[in-house]
């Protein structure tokens, strides 16, 4: 099963880091050129997982927030010849066979799809769906807090299960999106900001005080980040005479006046903003600044923040960019990456919203305008969904060496082997016997190894976007995950080959699924 790993990794460990970086950069450059315009003819079997280590590390380090991730994917799509569609505009007459398109929602979810050159209305959609949000702590609407014992602190609120014990004593940056009004035109725009040095920290208290640091701490009062020092209360003139204190940034009642002044100035400098009153609002969050890195004796690991789930999502998206574009391709190849999965997917940019089904319906409607034999309507949509398949993709739990009681024999996947087909008898996953057979056939055609993952009966299974999407559209589906350790920690572990192994499998699905589907049809 681990045929991908030992020989390559041992050989690679003998290379200098500089030589390794040069080798991977050249390989990634060759692949990237193919992805950014020229038709891709490389078969999944011929792809080398090691070629994608460096690009994945760069993506993880450079795009810490969901907004930055969407920006990254948009840039890659445009370079690859994809056209952006606006949900506000009509798509009538804009989509055609062989076309490549993408659409975003809220700046935090994105769907990209390529229409086969031989597409006919009613044909299926090969879909991969995942999420790009991660556990984090977001700044509160009023993030200024009173100075405490000489420290400037920041008001933050946990998103999902963040602010857990793994966030103590980490080097934290601040980033996200900022809403800005142009003072000359009056138009409002969104800009991305990233303060990627250790600007914040949540300090522990020494054991001498008899206060435990695991499991008993108040997240509102005892996990407040420090972002600076202010000892002005020790006799400064401003503290003694408030009338001489500086006026609020942006003026009284402005958004900037509700935020720490120095933080406002840093964000403004980052974005080239002169007038603080033009900052209307922001969505900023904390993130671990330590770069993603390879580790282990043979460099067989990747250590990084936000692996859940910028791992499967990156692999799936890059697979779309590397998918073949053959003349006889009659399906739509699609990847959808959602926000808010970690908190239930209930918002409009989440998978429980209508983003994916409405995108497919509008695409089919536009494409059917060119056909005289397949008028658009419920019948055509029903046919499209019946001919489609969804791969729900999210990280899964790797076999753990220190907690063997959490592993289930023959159902706990290992790192650097391949993706795992995830099963849950209580329908937290969509995988069944048919979908497993289909994806095992895909793996065989793509030269991949599929593992199995299932939670023990005495444990609790997590959820994915699969059940909600397959139920909404009535499509066949399966849940697939790349294994990792330390899920929901601020810093997690996966195999260094796993991003590439995931990409290889997802490309195999996008390229081979239509042929596999024909094997199940009765002529």
VENBELSUL-V640353 format. One record per backbone hydrogen bond with DSSP energy under -1.0 kcal/mol. NH is the residue of the N-H (numbers start at 0). CO is the residue of the C=O. E is the energy in kcal/mol with one decimal. If there is no record, write none. Layout:
<<NH & CO & E> <NH & CO & E>>
This chain:
<<4 & 1 & -1.8> <8 & 4 & -2.6> <9 & 5 & -2.8> <10 & 6 & -2.2> <11 & 7 & -2.6> <12 & 8 & -1.9> <13 & 10 & -1.0> <14 & 11 & -1.5> <19 & 15 & -2.7> <20 & 16 & -2.6> <21 & 17 & -2.3> <22 & 18 & -2.7> <23 & 19 & -2.7> <24 & 20 & -2.5> <25 & 21 & -2.3> <26 & 22 & -2.0> <27 & 23 & -3.1> <28 & 24 & -2.2> <29 & 25 & -2.1> <30 & 26 & -2.4> <31 & 27 & -3.3> <32 & 28 & -2.2> <33 & 29 & -1.4> <34 & 30 & -2.1> <35 & 31 & -1.9> <45 & 42 & -1.5> <46 & 43 & -1.4> <50 & 47 & -1.8> <51 & 48 & -1.7> <52 & 49 & -1.1> <55 & 51 & -1.6> <56 & 52 & -2.3> <57 & 53 & -2.4> <58 & 54 & -2.2> <59 & 55 & -2.6> <60 & 56 & -2.2> <61 & 57 & -2.3> <62 & 58 & -1.4> <68 & 64 & -2.2> <69 & 65 & -2.0> <70 & 66 & -2.0> <71 & 67 & -2.4> <72 & 68 & -2.4> <73 & 69 & -2.5> <74 & 70 & -2.0> <75 & 71 & -2.1> <76 & 72 & -2.5> <77 & 73 & -2.5> <78 & 74 & -1.9> <79 & 75 & -1.4> <80 & 77 & -1.5> <81 & 76 & -2.6> <82 & 99 & -2.6> <84 & 101 & -3.1> <93 & 90 & -2.3> <98 & 95 & -2.1> <100 & 112 & -2.8> <101 & 82 & -2.0> <102 & 110 & -2.5> <104 & 108 & -2.0> <107 & 104 & -1.7> <108 & 104 & -1.3> <109 & 336 & -2.3> <110 & 102 & -2.6> <111 & 334 & -2.5> <112 & 100 & -2.7> <113 & 332 & -2.7> <114 & 98 & -2.9> <115 & 330 & -1.4> <117 & 328 & -3.0> <118 & 115 & -1.6> <122 & 119 & -2.5> <125 & 331 & -2.8> <126 & 388 & -2.8> <127 & 333 & -1.6> <128 & 390 & -2.5> <129 & 335 & -2.4> <131 & 337 & -2.6> <135 & 158 & -1.1> <137 & 156 & -2.8> <138 & 283 & -2.5> <139 & 154 & -2.6> <143 & 257 & -1.6> <147 & 150 & -1.8> <150 & 147 & -1.3> <151 & 227 & -2.7> <153 & 224 & -1.8> <154 & 142 & -2.6> <156 & 137 & -3.2> <158 & 135 & -3.1> <161 & 158 & -1.2> <166 & 163 & -2.2> <167 & 164 & -1.3> <168 & 201 & -3.1> <169 & 166 & -1.1> <171 & 199 & -2.3> <172 & 286 & -3.4> <173 & 194 & -1.7> <174 & 284 & -2.1> <175 & 192 & -2.4> <176 & 282 & -1.8> <177 & 190 & -3.1> <178 & 280 & -2.8> <179 & 188 & -2.8> <180 & 277 & -2.4> <181 & 186 & -3.3> <185 & 181 & -2.5> <188 & 179 & -3.1> <190 & 177 & -2.6> <192 & 175 & -2.9> <194 & 173 & -3.4> <198 & 171 & -1.2> <198 & 196 & -2.0> <199 & 171 & -2.5> <200 & 225 & -1.3> <208 & 205 & -1.6> <209 & 206 & -1.9> <221 & 217 & -2.8> <225 & 200 & -2.9> <226 & 151 & -3.0> <227 & 151 & -1.0> <229 & 149 & -2.7> <233 & 230 & -1.9> <235 & 231 & -1.8> <239 & 235 & -1.9> <240 & 236 & -2.3> <243 & 240 & -2.4> <244 & 241 & -1.6> <250 & 247 & -1.8> <253 & 250 & -1.8> <257 & 254 & -2.1> <258 & 255 & -1.5> <263 & 259 & -2.2> <264 & 260 & -2.3> <265 & 261 & -2.0> <266 & 262 & -2.6> <267 & 263 & -2.7> <268 & 264 & -2.4> <269 & 265 & -2.3> <270 & 266 & -1.9> <272 & 267 & -3.0> <277 & 274 & -1.9> <278 & 275 & -1.5> <279 & 178 & -2.3> <280 & 178 & -1.2> <282 & 176 & -2.9> <284 & 174 & -2.6> <285 & 136 & -2.7> <286 & 172 & -1.7> <288 & 170 & -2.7> <292 & 302 & -2.4> <294 & 300 & -1.8> <298 & 295 & -1.4> <300 & 294 & -2.4> <301 & 493 & -2.8> <302 & 292 & -3.1> <303 & 491 & -2.1> <309 & 305 & -1.4> <310 & 306 & -1.3> <314 & 310 & -2.2> <315 & 311 & -2.7> <316 & 312 & -2.3> <317 & 313 & -2.7> <318 & 314 & -1.7> <319 & 315 & -1.6> <320 & 316 & -1.6> <321 & 317 & -1.4> <328 & 325 & -1.5> <331 & 123 & -1.8> <332 & 113 & -2.6> <333 & 125 & -2.7> <334 & 111 & -2.6> <335 & 127 & -2.8> <336 & 109 & -3.0> <337 & 129 & -2.6> <338 & 348 & -1.7> <343 & 340 & -1.5> <344 & 339 & -3.0> <349 & 346 & -2.2> <351 & 344 & -1.8> <352 & 349 & -1.4> <357 & 353 & -2.5> <358 & 354 & -1.5> <359 & 355 & -2.3> <360 & 356 & -2.6> <361 & 357 & -2.4> <362 & 358 & -2.1> <363 & 359 & -2.8> <364 & 360 & -2.4> <365 & 361 & -2.2> <366 & 362 & -2.6> <367 & 363 & -2.5> <369 & 366 & -1.3> <370 & 367 & -1.7> <380 & 376 & -2.1> <381 & 377 & -2.8> <382 & 378 & -2.0> <383 & 379 & -2.4> <384 & 380 & -2.7> <385 & 381 & -2.2> <386 & 382 & -1.5> <387 & 384 & -1.4> <388 & 124 & -2.1> <389 & 475 & -2.6> <390 & 126 & -2.9> <391 & 477 & -2.9> <392 & 128 & -3.4> <393 & 479 & -2.1> <395 & 481 & -1.9> <397 & 483 & -2.9> <398 & 412 & -3.1> <405 & 402 & -2.4> <406 & 403 & -1.2> <410 & 407 & -2.6> <419 & 480 & -3.1> <420 & 450 & -2.7> <421 & 478 & -2.5> <422 & 452 & -2.5> <426 & 423 & -1.8> <435 & 431 & -2.3> <436 & 432 & -2.0> <437 & 433 & -2.3> <438 & 434 & -2.3> <439 & 435 & -2.3> <440 & 436 & -1.8> <441 & 437 & -2.0> <442 & 438 & -2.4> <443 & 439 & -2.0> <444 & 440 & -2.0> <445 & 441 & -2.0> <447 & 442 & -2.9> <450 & 418 & -3.0> <452 & 420 & -2.2> <453 & 410 & -1.6> <458 & 455 & -1.7> <468 & 464 & -1.9> <469 & 465 & -2.9> <470 & 466 & -2.0> <471 & 467 & -1.6> <472 & 468 & -2.0> <473 & 469 & -2.0> <477 & 389 & -1.8> <479 & 391 & -3.3> <480 & 419 & -2.6> <483 & 395 & -1.8> <484 & 492 & -2.7> <488 & 485 & -1.9> <491 & 303 & -3.4> <492 & 484 & -1.8> <493 & 301 & -2.0> <495 & 299 & -2.3> <500 & 496 & -2.7> <501 & 497 & -2.8> <502 & 498 & -2.3> <503 & 499 & -2.5> <504 & 500 & -2.0> <505 & 501 & -2.8> <506 & 502 & -2.7> <507 & 503 & -1.9> <508 & 504 & -2.3> <509 & 505 & -2.6> <510 & 506 & -2.6> <511 & 507 & -2.6> <512 & 508 & -2.3> <515 & 511 & -2.2> <516 & 512 & -3.1> <517 & 513 & -1.6> <519 & 516 & -1.4>>
